[in-house]
Amino acid sequence: MVRIRLMGAFVHLAKARELHVKVDGKKTVDEILREVIPRYDEFHDKIIMINGHPARGDAEVTDGDEIKVMPVLSGG
């Protein structure tokens, strides 16, 4: 299982603060998050952490990893 901790608008969209997803083999962060967060691709800027380390959406995760993700919002 991959543990996914969501923050900000992603909590509202996924209707959960934390999810557990079964992953067979390797998948990228973006592939997993597209499955569990509606409209994920509409957020171009995101902060992604894998096991406490900064990561990008194309990083691969495997069973036992933890993903934290938060959208970056800006305004003026």
Backbone torsions as a table, in degrees:
resi	resn	phi	psi	omega
1	MET	NA	142.3	172.1
2	VAL	-104.7	129.1	177.9
3	ARG	-90.6	129.3	179.9
4	ILE	-118.6	121.0	177.2
5	ARG	-108.3	122.1	-175.8
6	LEU	-105.6	149.7	178.5
7	MET	-137.0	162.0	175.9
8	GLY	61.5	-141.3	-177.0
9	ALA	-60.9	-25.3	-179.6
10	PHE	-63.8	-31.4	176.8
11	VAL	-61.5	-46.7	-180.0
12	HIS	-63.1	-47.1	-176.5
13	LEU	-66.2	-40.7	-178.5
14	ALA	-87.1	-10.9	-178.8
15	LYS	60.1	34.1	177.8
16	ALA	-163.6	149.5	174.9
17	ARG	-88.7	-26.3	-178.2
18	GLU	-142.6	138.6	178.8
19	LEU	-132.8	155.6	174.3
20	HIS	-125.2	124.2	-175.5
21	VAL	-123.8	131.5	176.4
22	LYS	-78.2	129.9	-179.5
23	VAL	-124.0	121.8	174.8
24	ASP	-98.6	119.2	-177.5
25	GLY	77.8	-150.4	-179.1
26	LYS	-106.7	141.2	173.6
27	LYS	-138.7	155.9	176.0
28	THR	-83.6	160.2	176.9
29	VAL	-57.0	-47.5	-179.2
30	ASP	-59.0	-41.4	179.4
31	GLU	-60.1	-44.6	-179.0
32	ILE	-67.2	-46.7	-175.8
33	LEU	-68.9	-30.4	175.3
34	ARG	-63.0	-30.4	-179.6
35	GLU	-74.5	-29.2	-172.0
36	VAL	-111.0	-14.7	-178.7
37	ILE	-119.2	108.9	174.8
38	PRO	-59.5	141.4	177.1
39	ARG	66.0	19.4	-178.9
40	TYR	-52.8	-42.6	-176.3
41	ASP	-69.6	-12.8	177.1
42	GLU	-72.7	-17.7	179.4
43	PHE	-95.9	102.9	-175.4
44	HIS	-78.2	-32.4	179.9
45	ASP	-109.1	124.7	-179.2
46	LYS	-142.0	153.1	171.2
47	ILE	-104.1	122.7	-178.1
48	ILE	-122.8	132.9	176.1
49	MET	-125.6	136.8	173.0
50	ILE	-120.0	119.5	-178.9
51	ASN	51.5	38.9	176.8
52	GLY	83.5	3.7	-179.3
53	HIS	-116.2	139.8	178.2
54	PRO	-56.5	141.2	-178.2
55	ALA	-147.1	170.5	175.9
56	ARG	-111.6	168.2	-179.0
57	GLY	-64.7	-22.6	-179.6
58	ASP	-89.5	4.4	177.4
59	ALA	-71.2	141.3	179.6
60	GLU	-88.8	142.2	175.9
61	VAL	-123.7	155.1	178.1
62	THR	-131.6	173.3	-179.3
63	ASP	-51.4	131.8	178.8
64	GLY	98.1	-11.4	178.9
65	ASP	-77.3	159.7	175.0
66	GLU	-120.7	130.2	177.4
67	ILE	-111.4	133.3	169.2
68	LYS	-118.7	135.2	-179.2
69	VAL	-141.5	138.0	-179.8
70	MET	-142.0	132.8	176.5
71	PRO	-72.7	147.8	175.4
72	VAL	-98.3	121.6	-179.6
73	LEU	-112.8	141.7	176.1
74	SER	-138.1	159.7	-179.3
75	GLY	-164.5	179.3	-178.7
76	GLY	-145.4	NA	NA
